[in-house]
Amino acid sequence: MAFVASVVWTAHEGMEQTLLHAVRQLVPASRREPACLSYVAYRDPARPRTIRVLEIYTDRAGFEAHAASDHFKTWGFGQAIPALESRDMQFYETVEP
């Protein structure tokens, strides 16, 4: 089973571009991580302050390595998270045959 993180980030009013820029940096860097199976960020154009990220890793340790990575320290903790009004994270496991 793979480890899944479903994240919803909502930016403070006026911080949408800061959040969007940070996420645009995180996506390609995160996809290069050895344990990352998928990292997809998406948003509803009618709600530009909210970005959802669906992350799938080989295991929880892969997710924890992502959170400890230099790129997440820079773009996640350094840029995206300070711009947030709210942050919701849910964790799952994939269903395998």
Secondary structure, DSSP 8 states (H G I E B T S, - for coil): --EEEEEEEEE-TT-HHHHHHHHHHHHHHHHTSTTEEEEEEE--TT-TTEEEEEEEESSHHHHHHHHHSHHIIIIIIIIIGGGEEEEEEEEEE----
